[in-house]
């Protein structure tokens, strides 16, 4: 039995992971489940999967959950806050850790799992965006295994001859290509972007995701974060990473080799495919996903992204070029901007303006430690909050 800890169990990735695990009850057992605020769903998951520990961010909520589980699942120990996340990420019975906490909040527990030498199933791209060099150094130092869960990076991983440890060129790779659906506004008139509502931005045409990642997908910032993630994960230079629009979301990414060969991974748009791949790697098992019907697809379309429609993508490439703390600044500014947009306090078209302003004003330091990066994150958030307040006033 393979022990699995799920950091971010109540979100989309967490629920899909539990669905795959449920299909193989003789192979996996759930060791730990964590959530930020969704007490009701976490309670249901605890009653179904009987983990050793459950974690909520808030201490009062954790106490409420503990009271409820005393009757229905008394064997579950309920913890709270950062210490609880640390315990879930490093639990001695956890062979694999699904790192699916959204945003910067996922950095520390994900890094703790790496430092514990776990197999980390990385769905939290912000850990690499914020602290890519330090994160990958820790992977090598503690001999952890990192398997990407983002469908694009998982596709690249599947198309490579072996895990990348020394750059793409020694593997004969010329270029990697990330595909992007284009989101819900691929063909919407750009002059109407200022009137986009949170509900419209969260209505993704292909994927069912949380609100924050849905907005990032609509702005193409999600793809920008994935470019930065690929930069660190595969040790790829910016000019080795291409992005193409692919509305069908069938080809999840491609790898171009020096001999002209191009390998691609295709599947229906269902996150259970990369999740099952990472859980079982290097083996394969069922995920509950239907196979592709190639004749029914008729055709697959590809196009270059429009930089005027999607300025966030260019900002991500600029952050790679600036290096240092620029990716951490970009991530923090984006999280603040998206949060205010979701609360109807900021227009959709203002999101890239805030990110660009923060990059111009705040980025430029070489961050030598995790403490430096965390301070950069907080400084950027304070500045972005003040900037939004000025816009609102």
Phi, psi and omega in degrees: 000131179264122179278133183232129169258135180247109175268110187094049189288334186269354177279184183300312180295316180300315181294321177293324177297316178296327177297316179294317180300322181297335180281350182225062185294342179273358185246326186237148169228140183275122182266318184213145176230135178230152176212160178277302184224347188279077183297318185298313180291321180296321178299315179299318179295320179297319180293332181275316190256349174051057177291166175286322179225151173229145186227133169239151184294321185266134183295320179297317178296322179297319178296321178296319178295318180300319179297318182292324184279348179302331182267316189266333180209067187294344181282349182275125174270127183257127179239173183220155168068199184298323180294323177295317178298320178300317180295320179293320183288334186244012184306131184298337180269359180269111175280327181232145178235115174277110182265092187236021175285132184281136171084191183298336180299340181275351186299306188295312178294326177294317177296324178297321177296320177298313182294338175274001177075024183282165163278115185256120175268103195268102171255348179269091183293336183295335177300319177282323181296316183286319191219049188303309182297312181295322180297311182290329173298318179294323177301313181291317184297319185260007177054039175281162174246127178245123177242125184285141179255329173313133186302326182290312182289327175295321178297316178299314179304318180293333183269355179269151181293330178197165179305138182281128176233345185220036178091171185278324186303317179298341178268002182078019182267130178267320187201149170244144183236120175267133177265149179226135180293334186094349176068191185283350187244025182300325183241007179288138178304129187295332182290351178261003185299328182294341182259004179298135179261159176303322180297320179293319181292332181272356181270073182289137184287343186235325188244147171257112187223173174291168186296315184296311181292332177293317177295318177300322178294321180294326180270352187070010173294327177302320178291325176298317176297325178291327175298315179295319177300315179296324178304315181276316186295319183253007181051050182254137175287162183300322182283355173268357184245115179252149174238132175231147175279130181219088190300332184286340180055042177257314173274115189270335170183167183222153176235124179259128182259164184298334182274004180097352178289144174233120177255138180226153174250126182241140173191164174298151182288088183212119185293349178293337178294303178295328179296313180296322179299314183289321179299319187266344187310136008271010176271184177224144170212174185294151180235356184081015182259134178289146180286158179294141172254091188301315178301326181289338180292328179069298179205158177240135185246145178221145179205158176284143177291144179276114184293334178283328179281328184234069182293339182297329180295316178296326179295325178294316176297323178295324178293323176297316181296321181287331178059202180058231183268005183301315178300323178294321177297313180302314183296314182296316180298320180294317180298318178295314182297315181295320178301315180291324176297317181295338178264013178064027180257357185210144179281156179299319183289346179276346182302307180294333178296317180294317180297315181297320179297316179295319178298318182293318187275329193245332185283156175140351180271150173267111185272115184267349184216164177296324178300319177299316182292322178293323176293319176300317179302312182291320179298319179294318180297318179297315181295316181296320177298316179296322180294316178298319179300319179295321178295320182289328182284000000 
